[in-house]
Amino acid sequence: MSKMTTGAAVIFMLTSLTLAYLSGLPSSSSIMSGVSKSAPVKTTQPAAQPNQAPVAPAQSQPVGPVQTKPLNTPVPAQK
């Protein structure tokens, strides 16, 4: 049983070293080689209407529940 464990460990180590070596080699092909690069998407803001005042950007709000008053937890009386 110990010889089988040793053999499995040696095979595992050799496989790991081989895969590590192969992953470090430069690749000659890629699955993305036929895909063209698209232009970045430009975002535009809509033009302000002449009869509307400009709107200021929203302020960031805290995330999560807001505690309005301290929690009152009863303290057990000591005897």
VOBA-1610 file (N, C-alpha, C; in pm, whole numbers, padded with zeros to 5 digits, always signed):
BEGIN
Met+00082-00118+00000Met+00000+00000+00000Met+00087+00126+00000Ser+00195+00126+00076Ser+00281+00244+00081Ser+00353+00266-00052Lys+00382+00156-00126Lys+00446+00170-00258Lys+00349+00234-00357Met+00220+00202-00346Met+00121+00263-00435Met+00106+00412-00404Thr+00110+00446-00276Thr+00100+00586-00237Thr+00221+00665-00288Thr+00338+00607-00274Thr+00460+00672-00324Thr+00454+00689-00475Gly+00409+00588-00545Gly+00397+00595-00691Gly+00297+00702-00734Ala+00184+00709-00665Ala+00084+00811-00697Ala+00139+00950-00670Ala+00215+00967-00561Ala+00274+01098-00529Ala+00376+01139-00635Val+00457+01045-00681Val+00557+01076-00785Val+00487+01115-00914Ile+00385+01042-00953Ile+00311+01074-01077Ile+00245+01211-01064Phe+00187+01240-00949Phe+00123+01370-00927Phe+00225+01483-00938Met+00341+01466-00875Met+00444+01570-00879Met+00495+01592-01021Leu+00519+01485-01095Leu+00566+01498-01234Leu+00462+01566-01321Thr+00336+01531-01303Thr+00229+01594-01379Thr+00220+01743-01345Ser+00230+01776-01218Ser+00223+01916-01176Ser+00339+01997-01233Leu+00459+01944-01227Leu+00576+02014-01280Leu+00565+02032-01432Thr+00517+01930-01501Thr+00502+01938-01647Thr+00398+02045-01684Leu+00285+02047-01615Leu+00183+02147-01644Leu+00230+02288-01611Ala+00306+02304-01503Ala+00359+02435-01468Ala+00457+02483-01574Tyr+00540+02394-01623Tyr+00635+02430-01729Tyr+00562+02468-01857Leu+00463+02389-01895Leu+00389+02416-02019Leu+00307+02545-02011Ser+00258+02579-01894Ser+00179+02702-01881Ser+00267+02826-01892Gly+00397+02812-01868Gly+00488+02926-01877Gly+00538+02952-02017Leu+00520+02858-02107Leu+00566+02877-02245Leu+00475+02974-02318Pro+00531+03056-02410Pro+00446+03146-02488Pro+00353+03066-02581Ser+00233+03115-02595Ser+00133+03048-02675Ser+00147+03088-02822Ser+00131+02992-02912Ser+00139+03024-03055Ser+00001+03051-03113Ser-00104+03013-03042Ser-00238+03038-03092Ser-00327+03079-02976Ser-00441+03137-03013Ser-00534+03181-02912Ser-00675+03158-02962Ile-00767+03134-02873Ile-00906+03118-02915Ile-00966+03252-02954Met-00899+03363-02918Met-00947+03497-02949Met-00879+03555-03072Ser-00801+03476-03147Ser-00725+03530-03259Ser-00813+03578-03373Gly-00932+03522-03392Gly-01019+03562-03501Gly-01117+03672-03466Val-01116+03720-03344Val-01211+03820-03298Val-01150+03958-03316Ser-01226+04048-03381Ser-01175+04183-03400Ser-01204+04266-03276Lys-01119+04365-03254Lys-01134+04451-03138Lys-01236+04559-03172Ser-01338+04575-03086Ser-01440+04675-03113Ser-01399+04809-03053Ala-01454+04916-03107Ala-01425+05050-03058Ala-01491+05070-02922Pro-01429+05148-02834Pro-01492+05172-02703Pro-01623+05249-02718Val-01714+05220-02628Val-01845+05284-02633Val-01833+05423-02573Lys-01881+05523-02647Lys-01878+05660-02598Lys-02013+05692-02537Thr-02010+05750-02418Thr-02134+05788-02352Thr-02151+05939-02367Thr-02270+05979-02400Thr-02298+06121-02414Thr-02412+06157-02322Gln-02409+06278-02272Gln-02518+06326-02188Gln-02617+06399-02278Pro-02745+06384-02252Pro-02844+06453-02335Pro-02830+06604-02319Ala-02857+06675-02427Ala-02849+06821-02423Ala-02958+06878-02334Ala-02925+06982-02260Ala-03022+07045-02171Ala-03127+07119-02254Gln-03251+07109-02213Gln-03359+07179-02280Gln-03349+07328-02247Pro-03381+07418-02339Pro-03367+07561-02313Pro-03452+07611-02197Asn-03566+07549-02169Asn-03654+07597-02063Asn-03632+07525-01930Gln-03529+07440-01921Gln-03502+07366-01798Gln-03370+07413-01737Ala-03367+07421-01604Ala-03244+07456-01534Ala-03155+07332-01528Pro-03025+07350-01530Pro-02936+07233-01519Pro-02953+07165-01384Val-02940+07034-01384Val-02959+06954-01263Val-02823+06913-01210Ala-02802+06936-01080Ala-02676+06897-01017Ala-02673+06746-01001Pro-02553+06685-01009Pro-02545+06539-00990Pro-02585+06501-00849Ala-02640+06382-00835Ala-02688+06333-00705Ala-02570+06309-00612Gln-02589+06340-00485Gln-02486+06315-00386Gln-02490+06169-00346Ser-02375+06115-00311Ser-02373+05975-00270Ser-02436+05961-00133Gln-02513+05856-00115Gln-02583+05829+00010Gln-02516+05711+00078Pro-02517+05706+00211Pro-02458+05590+00279Pro-02539+05464+00248Val-02469+05355+00239Val-02532+05228+00207Val-02561+05154+00336Gly-02679+05096+00345Gly-02714+05015+00461Gly-02816+05086+00548Pro-02863+05016+00650Pro-02964+05075+00738Pro-02904+05189+00820Val-02985+05289+00845Val-02943+05403+00924Val-03007+05392+01061Gln-02925+05400+01164Gln-02977+05389+01301Gln-03015+05530+01347Thr-03143+05547+01381Thr-03191+05680+01418Thr-03178+05706+01567Lys-03188+05605+01651Lys-03171+05623+01794Lys-03101+05500+01849Pro-03033+05516+01962Pro-02959+05400+02015Pro-03054+05289+02058Leu-03004+05169+02044Leu-03082+05053+02086Leu-03076+05040+02237Asn-03190+05023+02300Asn-03195+05002+02446Asn-03214+04855+02472Thr-03109+04793+02519Thr-03119+04652+02552Thr-03130+04639+02703Pro-03227+04564+02751Pro-03243+04550+02897Pro-03126+04473+02957Val-03082+04520+03070Val-02973+04454+03142Val-03037+04370+03252Pro-03004+04241+03258Pro-03064+04157+03362Pro-03019+04202+03500Ala-03112+04199+03594Ala-03082+04241+03731Ala-02996+04135+03799Gln-02899+04180+03876Gln-02814+04087+03948Gln-02869+04064+04087Lys-02855+03943+04137Lys-02906+03908+04271Lys-02798+03915+04374
//
